[in-house]
Amino acid sequence: MDVIVKAGSAKVFGTSVSKTSDTTISVPAADPSYPRKDFVILKSDGTLQVISGSPAAPEPSGRTGVYTRRPAPPDIPDDCIILAEIWVPAGASAISSDDITDRRILIKIPAPKLHIASAASQTVTETSKTLKGEISPDSGYTSLVPFVASLELSNPADSNVYLSAQACLYFHSDLESVIEEFGIGSGSVIAEDIPGMRIAQAFRSGDEIKSVRLYAWCTSAPPSGYEPSVRLKLVAGLQY
């Protein structure tokens, strides 16, 4: 009824913990009648421990391990992380590898790089939402975390159209989230900085930002020589 935690390192609530050798820890005795779920935890002081849930009849019946709702796993103590979940069958006298489910959260953190880029000014003649500027991370980086974005909108006095624009975050999942929407009538100019708070509100949890996009469109086709223009002037942030 022992399990072996291999050597390794972890971050536990801001504290770096390193185990330079394998550690053997014992699993409490199995319940004679019902299975149980246990957690292997690592505390910020470097202590490795097995904590046990309450034995219960499995639900759905006939299922085991992570494929069951019951028995419930134990409550997680403060100041620790979970390394593994152990299925302890009723009356078990030994733990096999099939009873152990990896519960680690592995995070690769590459060194970030400051990213500052701009896109060219584009005229707008379309009457439906059209991509007019996009800023992506440099080659070799997959994700951009912008903390400021600047854009310019210009609508000539004799265009006789209303210009609309939309700044968006575009994610690797191919989904988008609107940061801010803008609109100006003929004879108007906007130079706008979008602060980090507005950008953060557009984040999608668990998704990576592929680019910042600027869309624009007019209420009707502008006359030749009086086309509005838009520009994604600046995106500054960190790329990963």
Backbone as CSV, one residue per row, in Angstrom:
resi,resn,N_x,N_y,N_z,CA_x,CA_y,CA_z,C_x,C_y,C_z
1,MET,0.827,-1.208,0.000,0.000,0.000,0.000,0.858,1.253,0.000
2,ASP,1.983,1.216,-0.716,2.866,2.373,-0.825,2.838,2.921,-2.249
3,VAL,3.098,4.206,-2.378,3.304,4.822,-3.693,4.621,5.580,-3.658
4,ILE,5.226,5.730,-4.810,6.518,6.408,-4.916,6.335,7.717,-5.677
5,VAL,6.738,8.807,-5.074,6.743,10.109,-5.735,8.156,10.343,-6.243
6,LYS,8.292,10.488,-7.544,9.613,10.663,-8.139,10.190,12.041,-7.806
7,ALA,11.485,12.168,-7.958,12.150,13.449,-7.727,11.620,14.491,-8.709
8,GLY,11.584,15.729,-8.275,11.101,16.796,-9.147,10.971,18.100,-8.396
9,SER,10.408,19.096,-9.081,10.246,20.409,-8.462,8.875,20.958,-8.801
10,ALA,8.415,21.882,-7.971,7.090,22.471,-8.154,7.059,23.849,-7.526
11,LYS,6.036,24.593,-7.925,5.757,25.889,-7.323,4.469,25.725,-6.519
12,VAL,4.539,25.933,-5.214,3.392,25.749,-4.332,3.047,27.090,-3.690
13,PHE,2.032,27.744,-4.221,1.595,29.041,-3.714,2.764,30.013,-3.590
14,GLY,3.557,30.084,-4.660,4.652,31.037,-4.716,5.953,30.546,-4.133
15,THR,5.946,29.370,-3.510,7.166,28.813,-2.908,7.721,27.720,-3.812
16,SER,8.999,27.805,-4.142,9.655,26.765,-4.948,10.030,25.591,-4.052
17,VAL,9.595,24.391,-4.457,9.874,23.178,-3.692,10.579,22.198,-4.606
18,SER,11.665,21.612,-4.124,12.422,20.652,-4.918,12.668,19.388,-4.106
19,LYS,12.415,18.238,-4.723,12.688,16.936,-4.103,13.754,16.261,-4.967
20,THR,14.920,16.039,-4.383,16.066,15.543,-5.159,16.128,14.027,-5.248
21,SER,15.252,13.342,-4.512,15.247,11.883,-4.568,13.812,11.371,-4.498
22,ASP,13.629,10.108,-4.877,12.304,9.513,-4.807,11.842,9.401,-3.356
23,THR,10.528,9.553,-3.150,9.967,9.475,-1.797,8.852,8.440,-1.776
24,THR,8.938,7.493,-0.852,7.905,6.479,-0.685,6.962,6.898,0.437
25,ILE,5.669,6.932,0.148,4.680,7.270,1.171,3.591,6.207,1.186
26,SER,3.031,5.978,2.361,2.056,4.910,2.543,0.633,5.414,2.369
27,VAL,-0.187,4.587,1.760,-1.614,4.863,1.605,-2.345,4.211,2.779
28,PRO,-3.226,4.929,3.467,-3.970,4.327,4.579,-4.716,3.067,4.150
29,ALA,-4.969,2.203,5.103,-5.622,0.920,4.829,-6.963,1.117,4.134
30,ALA,-7.271,0.219,3.226,-8.522,0.287,2.472,-9.713,-0.021,3.370
31,ASP,-10.856,0.542,3.015,-12.106,0.194,3.688,-12.513,-1.208,3.226
32,PRO,-13.014,-2.042,4.130,-13.364,-3.416,3.722,-14.585,-3.504,2.814
33,SER,-15.437,-2.455,2.812,-16.721,-2.559,2.096,-16.835,-1.659,0.875
34,TYR,-16.206,-0.484,0.920,-16.402,0.499,-0.144,-15.065,1.057,-0.637
35,PRO,-15.021,1.485,-1.907,-13.800,2.115,-2.431,-13.665,3.550,-1.907
36,ARG,-12.505,4.136,-2.162,-12.190,5.466,-1.645,-11.276,6.185,-2.632
37,LYS,-11.346,7.512,-2.641,-10.420,8.314,-3.421,-9.485,9.077,-2.478
38,ASP,-8.190,8.942,-2.727,-7.179,9.655,-1.954,-6.419,10.608,-2.860
39,PHE,-5.838,11.633,-2.273,-4.956,12.556,-2.990,-3.539,12.441,-2.444
40,VAL,-2.574,12.493,-3.365,-1.185,12.716,-2.969,-0.931,14.206,-3.106
41,ILE,-0.546,14.860,-2.002,-0.362,16.307,-2.023,1.075,16.674,-1.672
42,LEU,1.470,17.848,-2.137,2.769,18.422,-1.795,2.516,19.772,-1.145
43,LYS,3.043,19.961,0.059,2.872,21.222,0.773,4.028,22.171,0.472
44,SER,3.823,23.423,0.794,4.851,24.424,0.504,6.106,24.226,1.350
45,ASP,5.987,23.478,2.466,7.178,23.192,3.282,7.925,21.961,2.798
46,GLY,7.481,21.381,1.656,8.152,20.224,1.077,7.600,18.884,1.535
47,THR,6.604,18.889,2.422,6.023,17.652,2.933,5.153,16.977,1.873
48,LEU,5.369,15.677,1.690,4.510,14.861,0.830,3.571,14.056,1.715
49,GLN,2.300,13.954,1.301,1.320,13.333,2.167,0.189,12.726,1.338
50,VAL,-0.419,11.654,1.858,-1.640,11.100,1.281,-2.796,11.483,2.188
51,ILE,-3.826,12.114,1.604,-5.035,12.425,2.367,-6.189,11.631,1.769
52,SER,-7.086,11.179,2.628,-8.114,10.233,2.197,-9.498,10.857,2.182
53,GLY,-10.290,10.457,1.178,-11.696,10.802,1.143,-12.508,9.783,1.916
54,SER,-13.811,9.925,1.890,-14.695,9.002,2.616,-15.096,7.846,1.702
55,PRO,-15.021,6.613,2.196,-15.463,5.469,1.390,-16.953,5.570,1.062
56,ALA,-17.332,5.101,-0.117,-18.733,5.130,-0.524,-18.933,4.170,-1.680
57,ALA,-20.172,3.740,-1.872,-20.496,2.898,-3.024,-20.278,3.702,-4.299
58,PRO,-19.657,3.116,-5.314,-19.352,3.874,-6.531,-20.601,4.272,-7.313
59,GLU,-20.592,5.513,-7.814,-21.638,6.020,-8.709,-20.949,6.676,-9.900
60,PRO,-21.288,6.232,-11.128,-22.191,5.132,-11.479,-21.624,3.775,-11.037
61,SER,-22.496,2.868,-10.752,-22.047,1.538,-10.335,-21.323,0.858,-11.487
62,GLY,-20.329,0.079,-11.156,-19.558,-0.609,-12.181,-18.396,0.205,-12.713
63,ARG,-18.304,1.484,-12.343,-17.193,2.328,-12.774,-16.176,2.451,-11.643
64,THR,-14.954,2.860,-12.006,-13.900,3.033,-11.012,-13.143,4.330,-11.272
65,GLY,-12.366,4.757,-10.278,-11.447,5.881,-10.436,-12.127,7.175,-10.824
66,VAL,-11.490,7.898,-11.754,-11.977,9.213,-12.156,-13.293,9.136,-12.935
67,TYR,-13.746,7.954,-13.262,-15.002,7.800,-14.001,-16.204,7.693,-13.062
68,THR,-16.000,7.980,-11.799,-17.087,7.945,-10.827,-17.310,9.328,-10.216
69,ARG,-18.583,9.609,-9.878,-18.913,10.816,-9.107,-18.702,10.579,-7.619
70,ARG,-18.987,9.358,-7.207,-18.775,8.950,-5.831,-17.952,7.681,-5.823
71,PRO,-17.107,7.487,-4.849,-16.884,8.328,-3.674,-16.246,9.671,-4.036
72,ALA,-16.527,10.686,-3.218,-15.951,12.010,-3.453,-14.503,12.031,-2.974
73,PRO,-13.644,12.781,-3.666,-12.273,12.930,-3.186,-12.252,13.785,-1.925
74,PRO,-11.132,13.800,-1.211,-11.055,14.584,0.027,-11.006,16.082,-0.256
75,ASP,-11.331,16.881,0.746,-11.143,18.328,0.655,-9.651,18.626,0.578
76,ILE,-9.315,19.653,-0.171,-7.900,19.996,-0.371,-7.452,20.962,0.721
77,PRO,-6.425,20.618,1.477,-5.936,21.538,2.512,-5.360,22.808,1.894
78,ASP,-5.264,23.849,2.711,-4.620,25.080,2.259,-3.131,24.834,2.044
79,ASP,-2.539,25.681,1.194,-1.083,25.709,1.041,-0.526,24.381,0.523
80,CYS,-1.191,23.791,-0.482,-0.670,22.559,-1.071,-1.134,22.455,-2.513
81,ILE,-0.519,21.571,-3.279,-0.980,21.235,-4.618,-1.184,19.731,-4.693
82,ILE,-2.033,19.300,-5.634,-2.317,17.871,-5.811,-1.360,17.303,-6.855
83,LEU,-0.744,16.188,-6.530,0.127,15.506,-7.492,-0.589,14.333,-8.172
84,ALA,-1.406,13.620,-7.421,-2.048,12.431,-7.999,-3.315,12.098,-7.227
85,GLU,-4.208,11.378,-7.897,-5.404,10.824,-7.264,-5.261,9.309,-7.258
86,ILE,-5.586,8.701,-6.134,-5.461,7.246,-5.990,-6.834,6.632,-5.760
87,TRP,-7.153,5.646,-6.554,-8.376,4.863,-6.347,-8.016,3.693,-5.435
88,VAL,-8.622,3.653,-4.259,-8.346,2.602,-3.290,-9.546,1.647,-3.270
89,PRO,-9.451,0.519,-3.971,-10.585,-0.397,-4.029,-10.941,-0.954,-2.652
90,ALA,-12.165,-1.358,-2.494,-12.591,-1.965,-1.228,-11.746,-3.201,-0.934
91,GLY,-11.225,-3.272,0.289,-10.443,-4.424,0.709,-9.085,-4.549,0.055
92,ALA,-8.601,-3.510,-0.629,-7.318,-3.587,-1.349,-6.166,-3.818,-0.387
93,SER,-5.214,-4.631,-0.816,-4.003,-4.866,-0.029,-2.766,-4.325,-0.738
94,ALA,-2.985,-3.764,-1.961,-1.866,-3.200,-2.714,-2.408,-2.151,-3.676
95,ILE,-1.549,-1.203,-4.063,-1.883,-0.159,-5.031,-1.106,-0.430,-6.310
96,SER,-1.810,-0.462,-7.447,-1.135,-0.649,-8.736,-1.108,0.665,-9.498
97,SER,-0.323,0.710,-10.555,-0.221,1.933,-11.359,-1.562,2.295,-11.992
98,ASP,-2.421,1.283,-12.240,-3.735,1.558,-12.820,-4.645,2.306,-11.856
99,ASP,-4.304,2.280,-10.568,-5.112,2.967,-9.567,-4.728,4.438,-9.412
100,ILE,-3.679,4.865,-10.098,-3.122,6.216,-9.894,-3.395,7.083,-11.120
101,THR,-3.955,8.266,-10.898,-4.203,9.242,-11.967,-3.380,10.489,-11.709
102,ASP,-2.595,10.890,-12.707,-1.756,12.081,-12.589,-2.641,13.319,-12.478
103,ARG,-2.440,14.128,-11.445,-3.222,15.351,-11.261,-2.342,16.591,-11.296
104,ARG,-1.111,16.446,-11.750,-0.234,17.611,-11.822,-0.713,18.587,-12.894
105,ILE,-0.438,19.853,-12.683,-0.663,20.884,-13.697,0.712,21.351,-14.160
106,LEU,1.052,21.003,-15.389,2.381,21.308,-15.924,2.305,22.569,-16.773
107,ILE,3.154,23.538,-16.459,3.147,24.827,-17.149,4.541,25.125,-17.689
108,LYS,4.610,25.362,-18.975,5.857,25.788,-19.590,5.836,27.305,-19.712
109,ILE,6.811,27.955,-19.110,6.852,29.415,-19.112,8.098,29.873,-19.870
110,PRO,7.978,30.172,-21.164,9.132,30.671,-21.908,9.454,32.103,-21.511
111,ALA,10.642,32.509,-21.799,11.030,33.884,-21.504,10.255,34.829,-22.425
112,PRO,9.512,35.772,-21.871,8.741,36.685,-22.706,9.621,37.752,-23.346
113,LYS,9.087,38.381,-24.354,9.798,39.452,-25.049,8.826,40.602,-25.290
114,LEU,9.309,41.814,-25.089,8.472,42.980,-25.337,8.169,43.072,-26.832
115,HIS,6.915,43.363,-27.146,6.483,43.425,-28.540,5.784,44.750,-28.796
116,ILE,6.291,45.519,-29.729,5.678,46.781,-30.137,5.588,46.771,-31.655
117,ALA,4.381,46.926,-32.193,4.202,46.849,-33.642,3.047,47.743,-34.068
118,SER,3.014,48.049,-35.357,1.942,48.870,-35.916,1.532,48.306,-37.272
119,ALA,0.360,48.713,-37.742,-0.137,48.294,-39.047,-0.349,49.530,-39.910
120,ALA,-0.372,49.341,-41.220,-0.516,50.465,-42.156,-1.953,50.981,-42.162
121,SER,-2.115,52.233,-42.534,-3.429,52.833,-42.685,-4.156,52.198,-43.872
122,GLN,-5.474,51.991,-43.706,-6.268,51.352,-44.750,-7.523,52.186,-45.016
123,THR,-7.851,52.364,-46.296,-9.112,53.033,-46.629,-10.271,52.071,-46.445
124,VAL,-11.441,52.636,-46.186,-12.620,51.818,-45.920,-13.720,52.199,-46.916
125,THR,-14.086,51.250,-47.761,-15.185,51.453,-48.710,-16.283,50.409,-48.517
126,GLU,-15.994,49.376,-47.724,-16.919,48.265,-47.552,-18.098,48.671,-46.655
127,THR,-19.229,48.043,-46.884,-20.418,48.310,-46.071,-20.710,47.162,-45.101
128,SER,-19.843,46.193,-45.045,-19.935,45.123,-44.052,-18.602,45.007,-43.323
129,LYS,-18.617,44.434,-42.166,-17.435,44.319,-41.310,-16.283,43.662,-42.061
130,THR,-15.156,44.388,-42.166,-14.017,43.932,-42.963,-12.723,44.126,-42.174
131,LEU,-11.857,43.123,-42.204,-10.580,43.204,-41.513,-9.699,44.257,-42.176
132,LYS,-9.219,45.225,-41.366,-8.427,46.326,-41.898,-7.080,46.488,-41.198
133,GLY,-6.723,45.585,-40.362,-5.423,45.642,-39.701,-5.290,44.521,-38.699
134,GLU,-4.098,43.930,-38.605,-3.874,42.832,-37.674,-2.423,42.847,-37.226
135,ILE,-2.208,42.669,-35.927,-0.857,42.612,-35.372,-0.712,41.305,-34.608
136,SER,0.280,40.496,-35.030,0.545,39.187,-34.435,1.945,39.177,-33.829
137,PRO,2.244,38.192,-32.960,3.592,38.094,-32.403,4.619,37.821,-33.496
138,ASP,5.867,38.131,-33.188,6.961,37.810,-34.103,7.037,36.300,-34.325
139,SER,7.680,35.904,-35.396,7.886,34.487,-35.674,8.634,33.831,-34.512
140,GLY,8.180,32.651,-34.118,8.796,31.948,-33.002,8.036,32.126,-31.707
141,TYR,7.103,33.070,-31.674,6.262,33.277,-30.503,4.816,32.968,-30.889
142,THR,4.090,32.359,-29.972,2.743,31.909,-30.314,1.652,32.780,-29.722
143,SER,1.959,33.522,-28.670,0.894,34.244,-27.984,1.325,35.661,-27.663
144,LEU,0.371,36.575,-27.754,0.606,37.990,-27.481,-0.300,38.421,-26.332
145,VAL,0.271,39.100,-25.355,-0.511,39.636,-24.241,-0.389,41.153,-24.275
146,PRO,-1.291,41.825,-24.970,-1.185,43.288,-25.113,-1.609,44.017,-23.847
147,PHE,-0.914,45.114,-23.538,-1.330,45.935,-22.407,-1.724,47.337,-22.853
148,VAL,-1.560,47.644,-24.148,-2.098,48.893,-24.695,-2.261,48.716,-26.205
149,ALA,-3.268,49.354,-26.759,-3.470,49.366,-28.207,-3.939,50.765,-28.604
150,SER,-3.425,51.250,-29.710,-3.806,52.570,-30.198,-4.325,52.451,-31.619
151,LEU,-5.355,53.254,-31.929,-5.869,53.236,-33.299,-6.281,54.645,-33.722
152,GLU,-6.373,54.826,-35.042,-6.765,56.108,-35.626,-7.912,55.878,-36.602
153,LEU,-8.927,56.737,-36.549,-10.041,56.725,-37.489,-10.171,58.118,-38.078
154,SER,-10.328,58.196,-39.387,-10.489,59.480,-40.064,-11.616,59.375,-41.085
155,ASN,-12.581,60.299,-40.995,-13.734,60.286,-41.889,-13.862,61.673,-42.532
156,PRO,-13.519,61.821,-43.829,-13.544,63.139,-44.480,-14.911,63.818,-44.405
157,ALA,-14.887,65.142,-44.448,-16.119,65.929,-44.291,-17.150,65.626,-45.365
158,ASP,-16.724,65.323,-46.586,-17.666,65.110,-47.687,-17.901,63.630,-47.997
159,SER,-17.575,62.771,-47.047,-17.811,61.340,-47.303,-19.295,61.003,-47.228
160,ASN,-20.028,61.731,-46.398,-21.462,61.505,-46.216,-21.800,60.081,-45.770
161,VAL,-20.866,59.469,-45.037,-21.105,58.129,-44.502,-20.719,58.113,-43.021
162,TYR,-21.203,57.124,-42.327,-20.829,56.911,-40.936,-19.829,55.763,-40.908
163,LEU,-18.705,55.984,-40.231,-17.634,54.991,-40.171,-17.696,54.264,-38.828
164,SER,-17.704,52.947,-38.878,-17.679,52.121,-37.667,-16.410,51.290,-37.650
165,ALA,-15.902,51.044,-36.446,-14.690,50.236,-36.286,-14.816,49.389,-35.029
166,GLN,-14.100,48.294,-35.027,-14.153,47.349,-33.914,-12.763,46.762,-33.698
167,ALA,-12.238,46.913,-32.481,-10.961,46.294,-32.107,-11.263,44.989,-31.385
168,CYS,-10.557,43.921,-31.783,-10.843,42.592,-31.241,-9.559,41.857,-30.874
169,LEU,-9.682,40.944,-29.919,-8.658,39.943,-29.679,-9.039,38.693,-30.471
170,TYR,-8.061,38.141,-31.191,-8.277,36.918,-31.951,-7.461,35.817,-31.301
171,PHE,-8.096,34.662,-31.017,-7.469,33.604,-30.237,-7.096,32.401,-31.104
172,HIS,-6.245,31.547,-30.563,-5.828,30.340,-31.276,-6.990,29.376,-31.507
173,SER,-8.048,29.515,-30.741,-9.236,28.690,-30.946,-10.075,29.183,-32.122
174,ASP,-9.616,30.253,-32.805,-10.332,30.894,-33.917,-11.573,31.654,-33.455
175,LEU,-11.667,31.926,-32.175,-12.724,32.765,-31.645,-12.207,34.184,-31.449
176,GLU,-13.124,35.126,-31.399,-12.760,36.523,-31.196,-13.519,37.096,-30.009
177,SER,-12.955,38.134,-29.434,-13.606,38.844,-28.340,-13.421,40.336,-28.594
178,VAL,-14.506,41.086,-28.540,-14.446,42.516,-28.835,-13.820,43.275,-27.668
179,ILE,-12.821,44.104,-27.983,-12.212,44.977,-26.979,-13.001,46.277,-26.867
180,GLU,-13.239,46.913,-28.007,-13.908,48.215,-28.023,-14.510,48.448,-29.398
181,GLU,-15.616,49.189,-29.438,-16.246,49.585,-30.690,-16.255,51.110,-30.793
182,PHE,-16.111,51.611,-32.035,-16.027,53.050,-32.270,-16.899,53.418,-33.464
183,GLY,-17.309,54.675,-33.520,-18.056,55.173,-34.664,-17.931,56.683,-34.765
184,ILE,-17.756,57.193,-35.991,-17.661,58.638,-36.198,-18.390,59.026,-37.483
185,GLY,-18.957,60.206,-37.460,-19.600,60.741,-38.644,-18.609,61.434,-39.558
186,SER,-19.086,61.905,-40.708,-18.211,62.592,-41.652,-17.661,63.872,-41.013
187,GLY,-16.411,64.172,-41.358,-15.745,65.344,-40.811,-15.161,65.139,-39.433
188,SER,-14.997,63.875,-39.014,-14.491,63.590,-37.662,-13.220,62.753,-37.719
189,VAL,-12.403,62.910,-36.680,-11.161,62.148,-36.539,-11.078,61.641,-35.102
190,ILE,-10.617,60.406,-34.930,-10.389,59.837,-33.596,-8.972,59.276,-33.543
191,ALA,-8.267,59.586,-32.466,-7.006,58.923,-32.124,-7.209,58.380,-30.715
192,GLU,-7.308,57.087,-30.570,-7.751,56.484,-29.316,-6.733,55.480,-28.793
193,ASP,-6.429,55.574,-27.486,-5.625,54.570,-26.805,-6.558,53.685,-25.986
194,ILE,-6.479,52.390,-26.192,-7.299,51.444,-25.433,-6.461,50.937,-24.263
195,PRO,-6.855,51.209,-23.044,-6.034,50.816,-21.893,-6.072,49.324,-21.630
196,GLY,-5.120,48.875,-20.819,-5.010,47.457,-20.506,-6.228,46.871,-19.844
197,MET,-6.932,47.668,-19.039,-8.123,47.152,-18.363,-9.184,46.710,-19.362
198,ARG,-9.405,47.496,-20.413,-10.392,47.121,-21.417,-9.942,45.877,-22.183
199,ILE,-8.634,45.809,-22.445,-8.116,44.628,-23.149,-8.269,43.388,-22.275
200,ALA,-7.956,43.515,-20.987,-8.054,42.379,-20.071,-9.479,41.860,-19.975
201,GLN,-10.443,42.741,-20.065,-11.845,42.326,-19.981,-12.262,41.476,-21.184
202,ALA,-11.490,41.568,-22.266,-11.800,40.787,-23.469,-11.089,39.441,-23.494
203,PHE,-10.234,39.162,-22.504,-9.525,37.895,-22.467,-10.509,36.730,-22.352
204,ARG,-10.140,35.617,-22.974,-10.877,34.363,-22.818,-10.037,33.429,-21.964
205,SER,-10.598,32.986,-20.860,-9.863,32.121,-19.950,-9.444,30.833,-20.654
206,GLY,-8.166,30.480,-20.476,-7.662,29.232,-21.040,-7.307,29.285,-22.503
207,ASP,-7.445,30.433,-23.158,-7.125,30.556,-24.574,-5.924,31.478,-24.740
208,GLU,-5.199,31.312,-25.830,-4.030,32.155,-26.108,-4.359,33.150,-27.210
209,ILE,-3.858,34.367,-27.051,-4.126,35.427,-28.027,-3.202,35.256,-29.229
210,LYS,-3.809,35.160,-30.390,-3.050,35.010,-31.627,-2.719,36.360,-32.242
211,SER,-3.629,37.330,-32.109,-3.391,38.648,-32.686,-4.406,39.649,-32.159
212,VAL,-4.123,40.924,-32.435,-5.091,41.995,-32.240,-5.562,42.409,-33.623
213,ARG,-6.875,42.532,-33.805,-7.438,42.839,-35.122,-8.253,44.134,-35.070
214,LEU,-8.269,44.825,-36.203,-9.105,46.011,-36.358,-10.012,45.812,-37.567
215,TYR,-11.320,45.902,-37.334,-12.310,45.803,-38.391,-12.946,47.179,-38.607
216,ALA,-13.441,47.425,-39.835,-14.131,48.695,-40.112,-15.129,48.500,-41.255
217,TRP,-16.120,49.410,-41.292,-17.117,49.398,-42.366,-17.866,50.726,-42.370
218,CYS,-18.517,51.018,-43.501,-19.272,52.259,-43.665,-20.768,51.950,-43.811
219,THR,-21.585,52.945,-43.535,-23.030,52.762,-43.701,-23.417,52.643,-45.167
220,SER,-22.636,53.264,-46.045,-22.843,53.151,-47.491,-21.511,53.401,-48.172
221,ALA,-21.440,53.137,-49.459,-20.181,53.319,-50.186,-19.841,54.814,-50.267
222,PRO,-18.661,55.219,-49.823,-18.285,56.637,-49.887,-17.925,57.052,-51.312
223,PRO,-18.074,58.330,-51.653,-17.669,58.790,-52.990,-16.161,58.701,-53.162
224,SER,-15.721,58.506,-54.388,-14.295,58.393,-54.693,-13.564,59.657,-54.256
225,GLY,-12.451,59.464,-53.589,-11.648,60.589,-53.109,-12.017,61.035,-51.711
226,TYR,-13.098,60.449,-51.140,-13.528,60.822,-49.791,-13.701,59.582,-48.910
227,GLU,-12.860,58.614,-49.169,-12.963,57.365,-48.408,-12.415,57.551,-46.987
228,PRO,-13.133,57.068,-45.988,-12.586,57.069,-44.629,-11.379,56.145,-44.540
229,SER,-10.600,56.301,-43.486,-9.428,55.441,-43.282,-9.316,55.058,-41.809
230,VAL,-8.709,53.914,-41.578,-8.465,53.439,-40.217,-7.047,52.888,-40.143
231,ARG,-6.521,52.883,-38.927,-5.172,52.343,-38.736,-5.031,51.791,-37.325
232,LEU,-4.533,50.570,-37.237,-4.127,50.010,-35.955,-2.706,50.532,-35.705
233,LYS,-2.652,51.663,-35.016,-1.414,52.432,-34.936,-0.339,51.755,-34.094
234,LEU,-0.758,51.118,-33.016,0.241,50.536,-32.101,-0.388,49.446,-31.248
235,VAL,0.339,48.357,-31.082,0.026,47.355,-30.069,1.301,47.075,-29.315
236,ALA,1.272,47.271,-28.001,2.434,46.986,-27.166,2.043,45.942,-26.137
237,GLY,2.915,44.974,-25.923,2.622,43.914,-24.960,3.776,42.951,-24.865
238,LEU,3.521,41.819,-24.270,4.513,40.761,-24.154,4.113,39.619,-25.065
239,GLN,5.106,39.014,-25.692,4.841,37.848,-26.533,5.530,36.633,-25.914
240,TYR,4.875,35.473,-26.077,5.367,34.230,-25.477,5.480,33.153,-26.530
